Amino acid sequence: MNVIVCVKQIPDPALPGALDSGTNTLKRDGKLILDDSDAYGVEMALQLVDAAGGGEVSLVSMAPNGETAGLRTALAMGAAKAVLVSDPALQGSDALTTAKILAAAVQRLGGADLVIAATASAKLQYCRLAFGAAGSAGASIDTGDAEQVARNLLEDHRTKIEWNAARLLLPKNKVKLLLNMCLITAASIPRGGKIEVTISGDGDDTSLTIAVTSEKAVRVAHGVDALLRGEGE
């Protein structure tokens, strides 16, 4: 059985992040590490190959500056080979573009019996609700779907989500606001914590509240306070 795992290399969450003022994207010019969620994917692939009685695990990744530190971690876990896609022209690629590039890398490896892309899939689903059309104008979105994509993308062994809301339909603009608030909150606790989401009220009186608890210092990016007040920079 041959399995390919799509893995992401990310800046170390324990180190302060910074934005590139020219591109408004996260600076990734230092050493990158293997995303925790994708480490689980690699381990799952290795177990599947072992249970099948043979085969190999291969990796595909996209990262700037030819960075391979995260890939080397995954290879040390037992993966057989890896393909890295690295090109300055890909800087700032959105989730759909990234997915197409990874799909091409999978084809270059000759395909596989199974492709694991947990983090990439979670991001696509999250972006569809948080930033995409998600239905026609005036459409409503099931908050149960919002909870599921939030848990899939943001929850791991360090970050937990407590969702205090009955399942209901909300106007899509409110669900998009809620998911964007979740993203900002998760970014403020890079070392983990608890995100508490509360939806109360009904109709036009619906209230959205997000609280965060963390044992580590919470870092709020520059300009977020003004953004929440509705003020432009």
N, C-alpha and C positions, 0 to 999 in steps of 0.2 A: 504494500500500500504506500503510495507516494502522496505526501501532504505538503502544501505550500501555505506558509503563514505570512500575512501582510503585517509588518511590524513598523511602529513609529519610533523614531529617535527624538527625544525631547530635551530641552534644557533642564538641568537638575532643579526640581521644585524647591530644594532646600536653599538655593541661591537666589538673590534678588534678581527679578527680571527687569528688562528695560525695552522700550519701544524705539524703533528707528524713526527719527523725526522726519526723514525724507519719504518713507514708504508707509508709515503708521503700522508696521508689522513688528512682531516680536523679534528682537535680536537673537540670532542663533549662530553666532560666529565663534562660540566657545565649544568646549567638549559637550557632547550630547550623551544621554543615557537611554537605556531601553525603557519604554513606557511600561508601567507595572501591569496594566491590563493585557498588553501583548505578551508579556512574559508568561502569563497564565495560558495564553493561546499556544505558545511554543511548547509548554509543558503538556498541554492536552494533546497536541499533535504527536509528541514523542510517545505518549502513552498509547495512542491509537495505533501507531506504527508497530509498537512492541506487541500489542494485543493481536494485531493482524499477522504476526509472525515474520515480518520482513518489510523492507521498503526504506524510504528515507524522508527526512523533513528538510525542505528548502525554505529560504526566506526571500522576501522582496521588500524593499524600503525606498523611500524618497527622502533625501536630506541635502542640505546645502554644504558647500565646501568639501565635498567628498568625505564627509564625516562617517566613520565606521565604528566608533567606540560602542554604540548600542548594539550594532550587528555582531560585533565580536563577543559581547556578552551572551547573545542568543546562540551563537555558534559554539561557545564554551558549554552551553547547556546540553548540546548534543546534535544540533542541526548540522546537516552535511554540507550545504553550500548556500550562497546568498547572491542576490543581484541588487546592486545599489544604483538608483537613478539620481543623478546630481547635475544640475545645470542652473546657472544664474537666471536664465529665462523663466524658470519655474517658480521663482520667488513670489510668494503671495497667492499661490494657486488655491482656488476654492475647493470644496469637498468633491464636487463632481469632476473637476479636472484631475484632481489627485486620484480619484477612483479609476478614471480612464487610463492614467499613466500606469498605475499598479496592475490593471488588467493587461496592458501591453507587456509588462514585465513578466507576468504569469505566463503569457503566451510564449515569450522568449525562452522560458525554462521548459517549454514543451507541455505545459498543462500538468494536471495532477488528478488523482482520484477525489481529492477534497481540498478546497481552498478555505482557510480560516481568516476572516477579516472582521473580527468583532468590533474593534475600535472604529474602523472606517465606516462600517455599517451603522453603528450607533450615531456617529457624527452626521451622516447623511439623513437619518431619520430625524435627528434633533433639528438640523438646519431646515428641513422641509416644514416643520411646524413653527420654528422660531423666526425664520426669515423668508420662507417661501410663500407661494400663493395660498396653499392649503384650503382651496375651495374658492367659490365665487364671492363677490363683494357681499358683505352682510352675513356670510356663513358663520356657523357656530362650530366649535371644536370640543370634543369630549375631553374633560379634564383627566379622565383615566388614561387617555393616550398621552397627554402631557406628562403625567406622572411616570408612565412607563419609559418614555424617551429620556426623561431626566435621570431616572435611576440607571438606565443602560449606559449613559454617557458619563455621569458625574459621580456615581456611587462606586466605591471600591473599599479595600480593607482599611483605608485611612479616613475616608469621607463617607458619612452616613446621611441619608435623607429621611426626615420624619414628615410625612405628608398628612396633614390634618384637614381633610376635605372629603365630603361625600362626592361620588361620581355624578357629574352634571354637565350640561352643555353651557358653554360661555361664548360670548362673541369672540371671534378669532383675534381681534386686536388686544383683548384682555389676556388671552392665552399667550400671545406673542410677547406681551409685556412681562408676564409672569416668567416665561422661559428665559428672556433676556436678563431679568433680575436674578434668576438662578445662576446664569453664567457669571455675572459680575460677582455674586456672592462666593461661588466656588473658586474664582480666581483670587479672592482675598484670603483664602486659607490653603496655601500650597502644601502645607504639611499635614492637612487633614483636620477634621472636626465634624460637627453636626450642623446640617442645614435643615431648618424647620420651616415648612411651607404651610400656611393657613389661608384657606379661602372661606370667607363668611359673608352672610347677606345673600341677597337675591336680586336679579335684574340690574337696574342702574345703580343699586345700592351695594353691589358686590364689592367686598374689600379684599385686597391681596396683601398679605404680610409675609415677609421672609426674615427670619432671625437666624443668626449664626453663633455657634459656640465652638471655641477652639482653645486648647491649652497653649498653643503657640501664638505669637504676636500676629495680629491681623493687619495685613498691608492693603490699603485701599489705593488704587491707582490715581495718579494726578488727574483732576478734572471730573471725577465721578460725582462728587458732591454737587458741582454745578450742573452736571447732566441730570441728576435726580431732581434738581430744582427747576429744570426746564430752561436753564440758561446756556447759551452758546458761548464758545470761547472766542 
